Amino acid sequence: MRPAAAVSISCSTTRNSSRGVAVKMLRSTGLKLAFCLLGCTAATAHAAPDATPSPPPSGPANKPAAVASATKPVNTVDPRAVAALDAMGRYLRTLQTFIVTGDSATQAVLDNGQNVTFLHRTVMQVRRPDRVRAEITGSGKPRGLVYNGKTFTLYDNNQGYYTVQPAPPSIDDLVHVLRDQYGVEMPLADLFSWGTESSDGQRLTAATSLGLERVNGKWCRHYVFGEPGLDWELWLQGGKQPLPCRLAITDLTQPSRPTFSVSYQWNLRPGLNAVTFTYRPAAGMREIGAMRVSPEPYKEAQ
């Protein structure tokens, strides 16, 4: 998906587009995580108290990743690794109010076959069931989304315009409306919904744990997964809060194997108010209509 998709809605699944590579990889894995805006599904319950696991003890179970990987069978699915994904999804669906910041690196493939990397930061503020604000910054001015339960606003300060559209009454429904009618992907949507469908784990051809590693100062367990055409890795915080710490995806279908990676930082006790979910256009911004898109461009990615 190109940056302009924030308002002048369009999409791409071409392999020479950074957003096209991203959409292709993430739609295939079911982990649409960090490109256009934000997303989450399902709800209710509570956020458990913070619990940081103890440093890893010495021994075979916590060998460095390079050593551990050499001793594990290739292309085996460890039920414990799949269960960790299920536990993550269940926990994420309990979160009611949070801020998550994702620092991502997305590789695009040039016509000459060379990989190039684009860096972005996505800040997502959520108050379930019907409030979202997400903003992406990178080389240009911010672009993003604001949703207040009645309307959603897509804006692009680089292009100088925004659009306000009627919205469904919940974030869950908004994820589908944006995807199906406007061609806008909602990062994190499938992490939140992982485990709600029996097919989630069936496409995996490999799943295993490589032990504990530090990510942003926290001990996180490193998992590696495989499926046709893709390798992906997920680092999950231990204890009672199995939050994603980091995600990395490699597209195996291209000779240069482009990758997407993102590191997450979570705030589960933010102070969010009505102003957070109110859009005020910057000076010079102009309002336009939004084009709805056909789902046809996504068939390749599915």
N, C-alpha and C positions, 0 to 999 in steps of 0.2 A: 504494500500500500504506500503510495507516495505521500509526502508531507501535506500536499494540498488537499488530501482527502478529508482534512478536518472541516472543510466547508464546501468547496467545490468537489463534491463526492465523486471519487473514482477509485479504481483499484487496479492492481497489476499482479500477475503471477509469472512474469517473464524472469528468466534467470539472471539477467543483467541489471535487475533493479533490486536495491537493498530491501525495499519493502516487499517486493515480489518474492525474494528468497525467504524473508521472514514469514510471510503468510503461508508460503508453501510448506516450510518446515513445521511451523507451529500448528497449522491446521491438521497436518498429517499426524503429529504426535498427540494432538488433543491438549496442547499446552500453550494456548495463545497468551503470551505473557508480557510483552513490554513494548509494543510498538505505537499504536495510535493513542489509546487512552487508558481505560481501566475496566475492570469488571469483576463481579463476584456473583455467586448464586447461593440461594437458600439461606436460612437464618435461624435464630433463636438460641437461647441459653446464655452462657457466661464466658468470661475470659478467666482462665485459671491463673493463680499467682505465678510469678516468674520463678522458674527453676532452672538453674544452670548445672549441667552435669559435671561431675568431677573430672579432672584431667585423666586421660586414658592411661591405664596401667601398662607396664611392659608385658610382652608376651605375644604369642602368635595371633591372637584375635585383633591386635591393634598394630600390626606391622605397617610400615610406610606403604602408601598406595602402590608404588612400583613393585615392591616385594609381594604384597598381598595379591595383586592381580596375576602374578606369575604362578601362584599356587592354587588359583581357583579355576574350575572348569570353564571353558569358553561356551557361550550360547546355552547357559542353563538359567532357569528362572527359579530363584530362591523365594519361596513363599513369604519369608520374613521381610524381604525387600518390598514385595508387593503389599504386604500388610502395613508397612511403614507409610506407603503412599495413601492407603485407605485411612490410616490414623490421622495423617496430615489433613486430608479432606474433611474428615469429621470435625477436627478441631477448628479449622478455618471457618466452617459453617456456624460455629458458635460466636464468632466475633461480631459485635454489634457496632462498635465505634472504633476507628483506628486510622492511623496514617502510615502508609508504607512508601518508602523512597527506593526507587530502583535505578542504579547506575548501570547502563547497558552499553555493550559494544557489539555492533551489528556489521558483519562483513557482507560486502557486495562483490559480485564478480564482473570485472570489466570485459569488454569485447575481446581483449587480448588474453583473457584467462587469468589475469592477475587479481588477487583479492585486495580490497581496500576496506578500511574499518571506519565506521561512523559512531561517535559517542553521543549518548543522550542521557539525560536525567528525567525520570518521570516521578512526580510527587502526586500521590493519590490520597484524598481525604474522603472518608466514608462514614456515614451514619445511617445504619440500616433502619427501616427497609427502603427508604426513598430519598436519600440525599447522597450526592457524589460531586466531588470536584477533582479534576485531574488536569495536570499541566505538564507539558514536555518542553524541556529546553535543550538546546544543542548548539549548533553553529549560528543559528539565527535567533529571532525573537520567539517568545513563547507561543504555543498553540495548545488547545485543550478542550475540555468539556466541563459544563456546569449543569447539574440536574437537581431540580427541587421538588420532584414528585408530581409536577404538573406539566412542566416544559423542560426541554433540554436545549442548551446552547452549545454549538460548536463554533470555535473561533480560531483564527489564524492571524496573529499579529504581523507575520511576515507579508502576507497578502493584503492585510488591512481590512478584512471583512469578517462578519460573523452571521450566523443564522440561528433563529429561535424557532423550535418546532414543538408541536404537542407531544406529550410523553405518556407512556403507560404509568400505572400507579406504583410500580416497584422496580428496584434495580434488576431483579431477576428477569422481568419482562423487557426492560430497557436493553439488556444484553442482546436479546433476540431481535428486537426492532432495529437496533443500530446495525447489526450484522446483516440481517436479511433485507432491509429496506434501504439502508444508506451505505452499505459496504464498509462500515467502520468496525474494526475488531476491538474487543475489550480485553486487554491483558489481565491475567490472573483468573479469568472466568473459569477455565477448566481445572485449574488447581483447586479452586473452591468446590467444584462439582465432582472432583475425582472420587470414584467409589459409589456414586449414585446409580450407575448403570453397570450391569454385569459384564458388558463388553470392554470396560475400561482396561482391564488387565489382560484380556485375551490376545491382543495384538503384540504383546511383549514377547520377544525371542530371547532376551537376556535380562536378568535382574540380579544384582548382587551388591553387597556392602563391602567397601574398602577401608572401613575403620573410621576413627575420629580425626578431624582436622580443625584447626582454628580458622574461622571466617569472621572478619570484623570483630575480633576479640572474643568470640563465643565458640564453644566446642560444638561442632556440627558433625553429624554422621554423613559420610560420603557414599552415595549410591550411584551405580552406573546401570543404565538400561539400554536395551537395543530393540529395534524393530526394523522391518525391511526399509532400507534406504536411509536410516537415521541411527545415530548414537546420541544419547543424552545422559547428562549427569545432574544429580540433584543433591545438595547438601541440606540436611534437615537439622534444626536445633533439637537437642535432646530434652529429656524431662517431660513435664506436663504440657509444654507448649511447643509442639512439633512444627515450628514455623519454618518456611523455606528461607535458607540463608543465601543460597546461590544456585543458579541454573546455568547449564551450558548445553548447547545443541550443535551437533555437527551433521551437515548434509552430505551423505555418502554418495549421492547420485552424481555429483560433479567432481571432475578430476582435482580441483583445487580444494575441495572439502571446506566450503565456507562455514563459519560458525557464528552463533549468537550466544552471548553470555550476559548475565545480569546478576548483580549482588543486591540483596535487599536489606533494608533497615526498617524495623517495625516500632511504632509507638502505639501501644494499646490503651493508653489513657490520655488521649489528646483533649484539649479544650476547643470544641467546635461549636459554633453558634450559627444563627440564621445568616449572618453576613458572609460566612464561609461559602454558603451555597447560593449566593446572589451574584449575578454577573453584571459588571459595570464596564461597558466598552471604553477603551482608551480613546483619547482625543484622535480624531481623524478616521476612526473605524466606521465602516458603512455596513448596514444590514442588507443581506441578500436572501433569496430563497435557496433551498437545498434541492438538489436533484436526487431522486431515488434511483437506485441501480438494480439491474437484473442480477439474480444469483448466478447467471451463466459464467461470469469470469472466475468464480470460485470452484467450478466443477473439476478443473485440473488439480487444484490444491486438495480437494477432498479425496 
